[in-house]
Amino acid sequence: MADLLLGASTTLSCSLIPEPLLLFGGKNAVEDPKTGLTAYGPYSNTDATRRPIIRLGIVGPAEAIDRARTLVERMTTSIPPRGHPYVAIWRGFAVQPMSTNGMKPDLS
C-alpha cells in the first residue's frame, strides 16, 4: 500500500463545466430553469403551439403516483435561491388539477 502512495500525484486538476442553456418560451435561452419558466414560460417548438400551461399525466402503481403527487405539491410552493442572490425566487407552479377519466383530480 505504501508503494502505491509513493507514486501518487500531490496535485489535483479541476475544471468548471459551464451550465447548459435551456430553451423556454419564445426560444429564449437561460441557464436557470426557475428564471426561464418564470420569465418566458415553457418551451414549444413553435410559438403557434406554445401554451401557458404544462399538462402532466401520471401513470403507475399507487405508491409511485403518491410520490409524484407529493413532488407536484412541493413544486407549487416558493423555493428561495440558495447561495446565488441573483437567481430568481421560484414562486411555484399554479396547479389546476383536472381529470378526464373519472379519477379523483385533486392532489391531496
Secondary structure, 3 states (H helix, E strand, C coil): CHHHHHCCCCCCCCCCCCCCCEEEHHHEEECCHHHHHHHHCCCCCCHHHCCCCCCCCCCCCHHHHHHHHHHHHHHCCCECCCCCCCCCCECCCCCCCCCCCCCCCCCC
